[in-house]
Amino acid sequence: MDNVNQYDFLLHLVKERRTIRQFTSDPVPDEYITKIIEVARWAPSAFHTQPWEFVIIKNQDVKTKIVAALEQYGPPIKDPLKEALPRKSFKDAPVFILLLCDWRASIGLPSRTPENKAQVANLYCSSLANAFLYMHLAATALGLASQWYTATSRPEAERAIKEIIGIPEVLTIYDMMVVGYAANPPDPKIVRDIDEITHYDNCGEQDFRTNKEVTDYANKTKAWCMSQH
Ligand SMILES: Cc1cc2nc3c(=O)[nH]c(=O)nc-3n(C[C@H](O)[C@H](O)[C@H](O)COP(=O)(O)O)c2cc1C
């Protein structure tokens, strides 16, 4: 593939990847799960320490327990306007994948970095996010739908899920990816203009948004996001 085609293919894939919050119960072939992890393991990580582990949840009992724990300790998003309406739920999805962080890997970071807990947390948050995004892109490339689910890393939920699965103390849950087939197509997405977000060389305050512009846009994205849940 030449560079132009490669770029077009990548942009198409990136636009195709969307957060789906309602799934059919159609099964996902096992080889697709392996393919998702195959892509993720090539993600860049701090000092190439690759602190990730992947836990695939397919067993209905285990899924039910995880959903129950998340119902008890989440969901984090509460919108009074939507309280009365049924919320979308990932619970019918055939596969959940927990991405774990093994903090012991930080011993492989250079010089004195492992001693600086805040810096390690920063480096590992970025490293795990890379692997996680690769997973979502791989799922999209395979025609699957996926959801990035964060409530699994809330302390009470994380404790409960670690116990359900038997995850050792030293590992933590980064986030959970829900995988399956979309029950409905996603709504169109709003994104910021390329000219507004691109800056060259020397910049000043005038090059960036005003407080009001930031707040107005944040209100817009918040309303959009709420409408998707
Ligand atoms: C760090 C992070 C955490 C997220 N957590 C959740 C979540 O807990 N539940 C959810 O439904 N979507 C979650 N999302 C998905 C975002 O809401 C979604 O990416 C955003 O609304 C843009 O929509 P899109 O993914 O369809 O492009 C998360 C995304 C990121 C990057």
Ligand as a Chemical Component Dictionary entry (heavy atoms), coordinates in Angstrom:
data_LIG
# 
_chem_comp.id                   LIG 
_chem_comp.type                 NON-POLYMER 
_chem_comp.pdbx_formal_charge   0 
_chem_comp.three_letter_code    LIG 
# 
loop_
_chem_comp_atom.comp_id 
_chem_comp_atom.atom_id 
_chem_comp_atom.alt_atom_id 
_chem_comp_atom.type_symbol 
_chem_comp_atom.charge 
_chem_comp_atom.model_Cartn_x 
_chem_comp_atom.model_Cartn_y 
_chem_comp_atom.model_Cartn_z 
_chem_comp_atom.pdbx_ordinal 
LIG C1  C1  C 0 -10.498 8.049  29.061 1  
LIG C2  C2  C 0 -11.846 7.706  28.482 2  
LIG C3  C3  C 0 -12.823 7.209  29.305 3  
LIG C4  C4  C 0 -14.076 6.870  28.786 4  
LIG N1  N1  N 0 -15.004 6.284  29.605 5  
LIG C5  C5  C 0 -16.191 5.898  29.102 6  
LIG C6  C6  C 0 -17.138 5.216  29.909 7  
LIG O1  O1  O 0 -16.896 4.918  31.081 8  
LIG N2  N2  N 0 -18.325 4.863  29.353 9  
LIG C7  C7  C 0 -18.610 5.143  28.046 10 
LIG O2  O2  O 0 -19.704 4.801  27.592 11 
LIG N3  N3  N 0 -17.726 5.779  27.243 12 
LIG C8  C8  C 0 -16.520 6.163  27.736 13 
LIG N4  N4  N 0 -15.599 6.766  26.933 14 
LIG C9  C9  C 0 -15.953 7.039  25.530 15 
LIG C10 C10 C 0 -16.151 8.528  25.273 16 
LIG O3  O3  O 0 -17.345 8.971  25.874 17 
LIG C11 C11 C 0 -16.199 8.693  23.749 18 
LIG O4  O4  O 0 -14.952 8.342  23.226 19 
LIG C12 C12 C 0 -16.523 10.114 23.321 20 
LIG O5  O5  O 0 -17.824 10.447 23.710 21 
LIG C13 C13 C 0 -16.402 10.290 21.797 22 
LIG O6  O6  O 0 -17.255 9.373  21.130 23 
LIG P1  P1  P 0 -16.721 8.233  20.167 24 
LIG O7  O7  O 0 -15.866 7.299  20.973 25 
LIG O8  O8  O 0 -17.950 7.595  19.604 26 
LIG O9  O9  O 0 -15.885 8.873  19.104 27 
LIG C14 C14 C 0 -14.350 7.086  27.421 28 
LIG C15 C15 C 0 -13.337 7.566  26.584 29 
LIG C16 C16 C 0 -12.089 7.852  27.094 30 
LIG C17 C17 C 0 -10.997 8.310  26.160 31 
# 
loop_
_chem_comp_bond.comp_id 
_chem_comp_bond.atom_id_1 
_chem_comp_bond.atom_id_2 
_chem_comp_bond.value_order 
_chem_comp_bond.pdbx_ordinal 
LIG C1  C2  SING 1  
LIG C2  C3  SING 2  
LIG C2  C16 DOUB 3  
LIG C3  C4  DOUB 4  
LIG C4  N1  SING 5  
LIG C4  C14 SING 6  
LIG N1  C5  DOUB 7  
LIG C5  C6  SING 8  
LIG C5  C8  SING 9  
LIG C6  O1  DOUB 10 
LIG C6  N2  SING 11 
LIG N2  C7  SING 12 
LIG C7  O2  DOUB 13 
LIG C7  N3  SING 14 
LIG N3  C8  DOUB 15 
LIG C8  N4  SING 16 
LIG N4  C9  SING 17 
LIG N4  C14 SING 18 
LIG C9  C10 SING 19 
LIG C10 O3  SING 20 
LIG C10 C11 SING 21 
LIG C11 O4  SING 22 
LIG C11 C12 SING 23 
LIG C12 O5  SING 24 
LIG C12 C13 SING 25 
LIG C13 O6  SING 26 
LIG O6  P1  SING 27 
LIG P1  O7  DOUB 28 
LIG P1  O8  SING 29 
LIG P1  O9  SING 30 
LIG C14 C15 DOUB 31 
LIG C15 C16 SING 32 
LIG C16 C17 SING 33 
# 
